[in-house]
Amino acid sequence: MNSTGPDTSGATHATATGAAPAESAPYAVDTWHGFQTFATTPAPAPPAPGEPERSMEERLAYHSAFVTVRTPAIDTLALSVRRLMLLGRYQRTTARPSLILTGPPPPGRPPPCSKSDGPATSPTRADTPPAPGNGQPAVPVAYVLVPPGASAKTLTAGFARYLGIPTTTRTTQAQLMQAVCHTYNTAGVRLVLLDEIHRLNPRTTTGAEAADLLKDLTERIGATFVYAGIDVTSTALFSGVRGAQLAARASLVETGALPARLGTRRPFTDLVADLEAALDLRRHRTGTLPRHASYLHQRTAGRIGSLARLIREAALAAVLDGTERITKTTLDGVRLDHQAETHQTPCPRRQAR
């Protein structure tokens, strides 16, 4: 399959071999080819009724990757991003409104980087008009990682890396900035996902330069920016004048652990049931995992990443040892991430008499 990507003139080019560079395959989602591969690869799916039984290796691979289930956080994010993209579609003079997704440290990728059918990873064609004039498919989504100790130069290089914009030691910051803005607009980028935003520290000299650069990019690139980071409200990101500017432009979506109860609903139990329904185990009894929902919530503190890891690893153990079912004993035998293993579940407060 030939891979194409915009160069600094806005035109597209094909690689000589028709394959992406080794560093961008298959997991470097901060490159156009890597993100396209991630976004277009069919997600793992449970066996369909009547489908022949899968081999052990196929089922081990399936439970290792496993499914992504929709959660309230993903639904909220998808709806918010879609509204912001519509809100800023025809905005020309100032930066479009943006969004920040934040939460406690998760053992895995945040929702913007997870497969979902919302606009966070795949904006609809109606939301992404084709790029004008170049006759090439649009590149609706860009995914950029904020590098550690981000400076203006390294951050701009991350934007350039995604679309394969060539750079040399002689390329000045101003030239690279101009090339990035021109290429992103020509390629039709409508959504920029900026991950690890908590690495940006406007209190340092280099961090302040990077924050100023980011402000300029949001004003010069015709796209909606979505930022993802860990506990950004407790970092320096919103401090000072630069932080105030960001806070004035971005809405905040906070994610966290799923509660065991939410009014009359049980969102955590519903999630457990969805994950159980996706298992490919030959002797597992449906309803076993939801019956252990309280235990699972205590083990994982309601963290979705920890829950998914627990069930995936238990499923792998069930395939390997031949039991083909998950029991409480199977779950007890799984060693989780350190955060989940050491958390303290607070006791409910007693009501005053």
C-alpha positions as a Python dict, from the first residue, in 0.01 Angstrom:
ca = {
    (1, 'M'): (0, 0, 0),
    (2, 'N'): (146, 334, -101),
    (3, 'S'): (167, 587, 179),
    (4, 'T'): (136, 955, 112),
    (5, 'G'): (191, 1254, 332),
    (6, 'P'): (208, 1630, 280),
    (7, 'D'): (547, 1796, 241),
    (8, 'T'): (638, 2157, 318),
    (9, 'S'): (485, 2290, -2),
    (10, 'G'): (148, 2133, 74),
    (11, 'A'): (183, 1881, -209),
    (12, 'T'): (185, 1510, -135),
    (13, 'H'): (454, 1255, -206),
    (14, 'A'): (481, 876, -209),
    (15, 'T'): (759, 679, -50),
    (16, 'A'): (984, 494, -290),
    (17, 'T'): (911, 156, -138),
    (18, 'G'): (544, 215, -64),
    (19, 'A'): (608, 150, 306),
    (20, 'A'): (641, 378, 604),
    (21, 'P'): (977, 429, 773),
    (22, 'A'): (1057, 163, 1029),
    (23, 'E'): (1020, 405, 1321),
    (24, 'S'): (660, 488, 1227),
    (25, 'A'): (538, 129, 1200),
    (26, 'P'): (330, 0, 1351),
    (27, 'Y'): (281, 184, 1681),
    (28, 'A'): (412, 539, 1630),
    (29, 'V'): (74, 710, 1628),
    (30, 'D'): (247, 1049, 1630),
    (31, 'T'): (312, 1004, 1256),
    (32, 'W'): (51, 1024, 983),
    (33, 'H'): (110, 668, 865),
    (34, 'G'): (109, 527, 1218),
    (35, 'F'): (-211, 707, 1316),
    (36, 'Q'): (-383, 604, 993),
    (37, 'T'): (-287, 244, 1059),
    (38, 'F'): (-419, 269, 1415),
    (39, 'A'): (-743, 441, 1316),
    (40, 'T'): (-827, 216, 1020),
    (41, 'T'): (-725, -121, 1163),
    (42, 'P'): (-1044, -307, 1260),
    (43, 'A'): (-1084, -326, 1636),
    (44, 'P'): (-1082, -674, 1795),
    (45, 'A'): (-1429, -824, 1806),
    (46, 'P'): (-1580, -1115, 1998),
    (47, 'P'): (-1671, -1424, 1796),
    (48, 'A'): (-1996, -1395, 1604),
    (49, 'P'): (-2270, -1655, 1653),
    (50, 'G'): (-2199, -1960, 1440),
    (51, 'E'): (-1838, -1860, 1380),
    (52, 'P'): (-1588, -2150, 1397),
    (53, 'E'): (-1395, -2178, 1722),
    (54, 'R'): (-1072, -1987, 1726),
    (55, 'S'): (-741, -2155, 1800),
    (56, 'M'): (-560, -2103, 2129),
    (57, 'E'): (-314, -1860, 1970),
    (58, 'E'): (-595, -1661, 1811),
    (59, 'R'): (-777, -1634, 2144),
    (60, 'L'): (-460, -1538, 2329),
    (61, 'A'): (-401, -1262, 2074),
    (62, 'Y'): (-763, -1150, 2101),
    (63, 'H'): (-765, -1123, 2480),
    (64, 'S'): (-427, -951, 2473),
    (65, 'A'): (-565, -672, 2251),
    (66, 'F'): (-928, -707, 2362),
    (67, 'V'): (-1215, -472, 2292),
    (68, 'T'): (-1270, -107, 2371),
    (69, 'V'): (-1607, -39, 2528),
    (70, 'R'): (-1778, 296, 2530),
    (71, 'T'): (-1791, 466, 2867),
    (72, 'P'): (-1964, 784, 2986),
    (73, 'A'): (-1629, 966, 2955),
    (74, 'I'): (-1589, 869, 2589),
    (75, 'D'): (-1948, 970, 2513),
    (76, 'T'): (-1901, 1307, 2683),
    (77, 'L'): (-1573, 1364, 2500),
    (78, 'A'): (-1714, 1270, 2160),
    (79, 'L'): (-2013, 1501, 2200),
    (80, 'S'): (-1802, 1790, 2329),
    (81, 'V'): (-1547, 1763, 2048),
    (82, 'R'): (-1816, 1745, 1782),
    (83, 'R'): (-1982, 2060, 1917),
    (84, 'L'): (-1653, 2248, 1933),
    (85, 'M'): (-1566, 2151, 1577),
    (86, 'L'): (-1901, 2281, 1457),
    (87, 'L'): (-1867, 2592, 1671),
    (88, 'G'): (-1526, 2679, 1529),
    (89, 'R'): (-1572, 2560, 1170),
    (90, 'Y'): (-1607, 2910, 1022),
    (91, 'Q'): (-1405, 3101, 1279),
    (92, 'R'): (-1123, 3287, 1106),
    (93, 'T'): (-988, 3576, 1311),
    (94, 'T'): (-900, 3412, 1644),
    (95, 'A'): (-819, 3069, 1782),
    (96, 'R'): (-1103, 2821, 1784),
    (97, 'P'): (-1240, 2705, 2120),
    (98, 'S'): (-1050, 2403, 2250),
    (99, 'L'): (-1090, 2126, 2505),
    (100, 'I'): (-869, 1973, 2773),
    (101, 'L'): (-918, 1613, 2881),
    (102, 'T'): (-762, 1533, 3215),
    (103, 'G'): (-775, 1285, 3497),
    (104, 'P'): (-561, 1077, 3732),
    (105, 'P'): (-270, 874, 3594),
    (106, 'P'): (-418, 583, 3392),
    (107, 'P'): (-234, 258, 3317),
    (108, 'G'): (-286, 303, 2944),
    (109, 'R'): (-373, 555, 2675),
    (110, 'P'): (-626, 829, 2746),
    (111, 'P'): (-960, 826, 2559),
    (112, 'P'): (-845, 1050, 2270),
    (113, 'C'): (-590, 784, 2182),
    (114, 'S'): (-822, 491, 2219),
    (115, 'K'): (-1028, 344, 1939),
    (116, 'S'): (-1381, 477, 1938),
    (117, 'D'): (-1634, 570, 1676),
    (118, 'G'): (-1672, 924, 1802),
    (119, 'P'): (-1514, 1232, 1641),
    (120, 'A'): (-1228, 1221, 1889),
    (121, 'T'): (-1048, 982, 1655),
    (122, 'S'): (-1250, 986, 1335),
    (123, 'P'): (-1440, 1303, 1247),
    (124, 'T'): (-1726, 1244, 1006),
    (125, 'R'): (-1689, 1352, 646),
    (126, 'A'): (-1950, 1618, 705),
    (127, 'D'): (-1723, 1769, 970),
    (128, 'T'): (-1414, 1742, 751),
    (129, 'P'): (-1442, 1910, 411),
    (130, 'P'): (-1177, 1798, 159),
    (131, 'A'): (-855, 1995, 142),
    (132, 'P'): (-883, 2263, -129),
    (133, 'G'): (-702, 2226, -456),
    (134, 'N'): (-448, 1948, -409),
    (135, 'G'): (-665, 1659, -529),
    (136, 'Q'): (-545, 1438, -243),
    (137, 'P'): (-743, 1286, 46),
    (138, 'A'): (-776, 1513, 346),
    (139, 'V'): (-585, 1444, 664),
    (140, 'P'): (-862, 1528, 913),
    (141, 'V'): (-682, 1437, 1237),
    (142, 'A'): (-332, 1507, 1364),
    (143, 'Y'): (-185, 1349, 1676),
    (144, 'V'): (113, 1517, 1842),
    (145, 'L'): (301, 1426, 2158),
    (146, 'V'): (435, 1706, 2377),
    (147, 'P'): (802, 1608, 2429),
    (148, 'P'): (957, 1604, 2777),
    (149, 'G'): (1083, 1951, 2871),
    (150, 'A'): (907, 2090, 2565),
    (151, 'S'): (1056, 2393, 2398),
    (152, 'A'): (920, 2587, 2103),
    (153, 'K'): (1161, 2408, 1870),
    (154, 'T'): (1090, 2054, 1989),
    (155, 'L'): (715, 2114, 1992),
    (156, 'T'): (719, 2247, 1636),
    (157, 'A'): (929, 1946, 1537),
    (158, 'G'): (656, 1719, 1675),
    (159, 'F'): (399, 1887, 1451),
    (160, 'A'): (635, 1852, 1156),
    (161, 'R'): (704, 1486, 1233),
    (162, 'Y'): (337, 1391, 1209),
    (163, 'L'): (304, 1501, 846),
    (164, 'G'): (660, 1414, 746),
    (165, 'I'): (767, 1774, 690),
    (166, 'P'): (1142, 1755, 619),
    (167, 'T'): (1379, 1957, 836),
    (168, 'T'): (1750, 2023, 829),
    (169, 'T'): (1996, 2174, 1072),
    (170, 'R'): (1970, 2495, 870),
    (171, 'T'): (1591, 2519, 902),
    (172, 'T'): (1507, 2811, 1127),
    (173, 'Q'): (1223, 2809, 1376),
    (174, 'A'): (1035, 3069, 1170),
    (175, 'Q'): (1071, 2861, 852),
    (176, 'L'): (955, 2545, 1026),
    (177, 'M'): (660, 2725, 1182),
    (178, 'Q'): (554, 2860, 842),
    (179, 'A'): (589, 2514, 683),
    (180, 'V'): (384, 2349, 959),
    (181, 'C'): (96, 2597, 942),
    (182, 'H'): (87, 2594, 560),
    (183, 'T'): (99, 2215, 536),
    (184, 'Y'): (-162, 2152, 806),
    (185, 'N'): (-405, 2394, 643),
    (186, 'T'): (-340, 2256, 295),
    (187, 'A'): (-382, 1898, 416),
    (188, 'G'): (-722, 1985, 564),
    (189, 'V'): (-643, 1907, 927),
    (190, 'R'): (-957, 1980, 1128),
    (191, 'L'): (-871, 1823, 1465),
    (192, 'V'): (-536, 1828, 1649),
    (193, 'L'): (-493, 1590, 1943),
    (194, 'L'): (-210, 1712, 2165),
    (195, 'D'): (-118, 1444, 2419),
    (196, 'E'): (93, 1467, 2738),
    (197, 'I'): (7, 1836, 2779),
    (198, 'H'): (106, 1817, 3148),
    (199, 'R'): (467, 1817, 3028),
    (200, 'L'): (428, 2182, 2932),
    (201, 'N'): (550, 2413, 3209),
    (202, 'P'): (499, 2785, 3132),
    (203, 'R'): (698, 2879, 3446),
    (204, 'T'): (1026, 2788, 3276),
    (205, 'T'): (1181, 2988, 2992),
    (206, 'T'): (1157, 2706, 2739),
    (207, 'G'): (808, 2613, 2860),
    (208, 'A'): (690, 2971, 2823),
    (209, 'E'): (820, 2978, 2466),
    (210, 'A'): (641, 2651, 2392),
    (211, 'A'): (316, 2786, 2539),
    (212, 'D'): (344, 3099, 2324),
    (213, 'L'): (411, 2883, 2019),
    (214, 'L'): (105, 2670, 2094),
    (215, 'K'): (-109, 2983, 2114),
    (216, 'D'): (22, 3092, 1773),
    (217, 'L'): (-45, 2750, 1624),
    (218, 'T'): (-407, 2750, 1741),
    (219, 'E'): (-455, 3087, 1571),
    (220, 'R'): (-283, 2997, 1244),
    (221, 'I'): (-403, 2639, 1192),
    (222, 'G'): (-771, 2605, 1105),
    (223, 'A'): (-836, 2317, 1343),
    (224, 'T'): (-992, 2243, 1680),
    (225, 'F'): (-731, 2156, 1942),
    (226, 'V'): (-796, 1886, 2203),
    (227, 'Y'): (-538, 1850, 2481),
    (228, 'A'): (-494, 1544, 2700),
    (229, 'G'): (-287, 1528, 3017),
    (230, 'I'): (-263, 1397, 3370),
    (231, 'D'): (-413, 1610, 3648),
    (232, 'V'): (-349, 1932, 3457),
    (233, 'T'): (-536, 2142, 3712),
    (234, 'S'): (-266, 2060, 3968),
    (235, 'T'): (24, 2146, 3733),
    (236, 'A'): (167, 2480, 3627),
    (237, 'L'): (-29, 2470, 3301),
    (238, 'F'): (-294, 2718, 3415),
    (239, 'S'): (-54, 2948, 3601),
    (240, 'G'): (37, 3302, 3503),
    (241, 'V'): (-79, 3504, 3204),
    (242, 'R'): (-25, 3220, 2956),
    (243, 'G'): (-221, 2978, 3171),
    (244, 'A'): (-504, 3228, 3201),
    (245, 'Q'): (-520, 3256, 2822),
    (246, 'L'): (-544, 2879, 2785),
    (247, 'A'): (-807, 2852, 3059),
    (248, 'A'): (-1014, 3122, 2888),
    (249, 'R'): (-1017, 2932, 2559),
    (250, 'A'): (-1044, 2569, 2667),
    (251, 'S'): (-1326, 2380, 2833),
    (252, 'L'): (-1230, 2105, 3076),
    (253, 'V'): (-1350, 1744, 3071),
    (254, 'E'): (-1235, 1553, 3379),
    (255, 'T'): (-1230, 1176, 3387),
    (256, 'G'): (-1183, 949, 3682),
    (257, 'A'): (-1285, 624, 3839),
    (258, 'L'): (-1629, 487, 3764),
    (259, 'P'): (-1857, 495, 4069),
    (260, 'A'): (-2020, 174, 4183),
    (261, 'R'): (-2352, 356, 4194),
    (262, 'L'): (-2481, 668, 4023),
    (263, 'G'): (-2834, 731, 4138),
    (264, 'T'): (-3032, 423, 4040),
    (265, 'R'): (-2771, 312, 3786),
    (266, 'R'): (-2465, 92, 3835),
    (267, 'P'): (-2218, 213, 3570),
    (268, 'F'): (-1931, -1, 3694),
    (269, 'T'): (-2139, -319, 3690),
    (270, 'D'): (-2260, -233, 3339),
    (271, 'L'): (-1900, -197, 3225),
    (272, 'V'): (-1808, -533, 3381),
    (273, 'A'): (-2099, -697, 3199),
    (274, 'D'): (-1989, -544, 2867),
    (275, 'L'): (-1635, -675, 2912),
    (276, 'E'): (-1761, -1019, 3011),
    (277, 'A'): (-1981, -1034, 2700),
    (278, 'A'): (-1668, -986, 2487),
    (279, 'L'): (-1478, -1283, 2636),
    (280, 'D'): (-1391, -1577, 2411),
    (281, 'L'): (-1377, -1853, 2673),
    (282, 'R'): (-1539, -2191, 2610),
    (283, 'R'): (-1667, -2266, 2960),
    (284, 'H'): (-1717, -1925, 3118),
    (285, 'R'): (-2055, -1876, 3286),
    (286, 'T'): (-2229, -1553, 3188),
    (287, 'G'): (-2305, -1339, 3491),
    (288, 'T'): (-2003, -1450, 3694),
    (289, 'L'): (-1814, -1122, 3668),
    (290, 'P'): (-2112, -890, 3735),
    (291, 'R'): (-2179, -1092, 4052),
    (292, 'H'): (-1827, -998, 4164),
    (293, 'A'): (-1870, -630, 4071),
    (294, 'S'): (-1820, -510, 4430),
    (295, 'Y'): (-1500, -710, 4462),
    (296, 'L'): (-1377, -585, 4123),
    (297, 'H'): (-1454, -224, 4218),
    (298, 'Q'): (-1259, -264, 4542),
    (299, 'R'): (-963, -425, 4363),
    (300, 'T'): (-939, -157, 4096),
    (301, 'A'): (-1084, 146, 4281),
    (302, 'G'): (-1315, 182, 3982),
    (303, 'R'): (-1029, 256, 3741),
    (304, 'I'): (-1120, 139, 3394),
    (305, 'G'): (-761, 68, 3290),
    (306, 'S'): (-698, -151, 3594),
    (307, 'L'): (-1028, -334, 3542),
    (308, 'A'): (-954, -406, 3176),
    (309, 'R'): (-607, -532, 3265),
    (310, 'L'): (-745, -758, 3539),
    (311, 'I'): (-1003, -919, 3312),
    (312, 'R'): (-766, -953, 3017),
    (313, 'E'): (-497, -1119, 3225),
    (314, 'A'): (-750, -1348, 3392),
    (315, 'A'): (-880, -1449, 3048),
    (316, 'L'): (-528, -1528, 2929),
    (317, 'A'): (-472, -1741, 3241),
    (318, 'A'): (-799, -1927, 3177),
    (319, 'V'): (-693, -2009, 2822),
    (320, 'L'): (-343, -2117, 2921),
    (321, 'D'): (-443, -2340, 3211),
    (322, 'G'): (-732, -2496, 3020),
    (323, 'T'): (-1007, -2399, 3266),
    (324, 'E'): (-1163, -2172, 3001),
    (325, 'R'): (-1350, -1967, 3261),
    (326, 'I'): (-1283, -1681, 3500),
    (327, 'T'): (-1361, -1735, 3866),
    (328, 'K'): (-1291, -1541, 4184),
    (329, 'T'): (-982, -1762, 4230),
    (330, 'T'): (-860, -1666, 3883),
    (331, 'L'): (-905, -1297, 3962),
    (332, 'D'): (-726, -1332, 4296),
    (333, 'G'): (-427, -1482, 4114),
    (334, 'V'): (-371, -1174, 3897),
    (335, 'R'): (-119, -917, 4014),
    (336, 'L'): (-231, -570, 3909),
    (337, 'D'): (-45, -244, 3855),
    (338, 'H'): (115, -103, 4168),
    (339, 'Q'): (-131, 185, 4195),
    (340, 'A'): (-428, -52, 4201),
    (341, 'E'): (-259, -294, 4441),
    (342, 'T'): (-170, -27, 4695),
    (343, 'H'): (-472, 204, 4686),
    (344, 'Q'): (-674, 253, 5000),
    (345, 'T'): (-1050, 251, 4958),
    (346, 'P'): (-1191, 516, 5194),
    (347, 'C'): (-1453, 395, 5439),
    (348, 'P'): (-1794, 564, 5411),
    (349, 'R'): (-1852, 830, 5669),
    (350, 'R'): (-2102, 754, 5940),
    (351, 'Q'): (-2393, 987, 5958),
    (352, 'A'): (-2417, 1191, 6276),
    (353, 'R'): (-2701, 1095, 6499),
}
